Amino acid sequence: MLEQLDLQFTRRGRRILAQRGGMDRVLQILASAPDWLSAGALCRELGLPPTEHNKRWLRLLAENSDGQIISGQLGYRLTTKASLQEIEESATWLEHQARRMADRARAIRRRAHRLI
């Protein structure tokens, strides 16, 4: 039986506190995976139900992995196990998301400016 990880996150600085070796466990699972792992599959490997809350935890883990974990449409993978094309696609997708978020922030500010 897998022990459920007690993952705790802080909002300050978007830092993550993974108790009981949470980050190490995720890295270990990804290291032994032959291919990409979906968020649901990774949750199950961790002994966690694949809820939206737990999937959010995984996104934060990947975000705070210092580039060790890439993500994309296929799920999660160690950067060291990914092809150069997979790494490039993951980085490009993140950059695209960042541009969309910046565009949204500008639209919100424009709307707010009209209210003043």
PyMOL commands that set and color helices and strands:
alter all, ss='L'
color gray80, all
select helices_A, chain A and resi 12-14+19-32+39-46+52-63+79-81+84-115
alter helices_A, ss='H'
color red, helices_A
select strands_A, chain A and resi 7-9+16-18+69-72+75-78
alter strands_A, ss='S'
color yellow, strands_A
deselect
rebuild
show_as cartoon
